[in-house]
Amino acid sequence: MCLAIPARITRVADDGRTAEADIGGIEKSIDVSLIDDPKPDDWVIVHVGFALNRISPEEAAETLKLINAEGGLS
């Protein structure tokens, strides 16, 4: 099963197309070219390395809570 998971952008590259994001405590490089004006601290849904859309911090927290209740991101 494939999941899109919440991630918090920590740094956006100068090109504006890639970013570093915190995904479950791990820093990953993601493609943010589908997001309008991505900024650090934005929460996004990531699937196969692409940020698909921006979400609220509340939605991210609720989604992560549900994921962790089912065994986490491992």
Secondary structure, 3 states (H helix, E strand, C coil): CCCCEEEEEEEECCCCCEEEEEECCEEEEEECCCCCCCCCCCEEEEECCEEEEEECHHHHHHHHHHHHHCCCCC
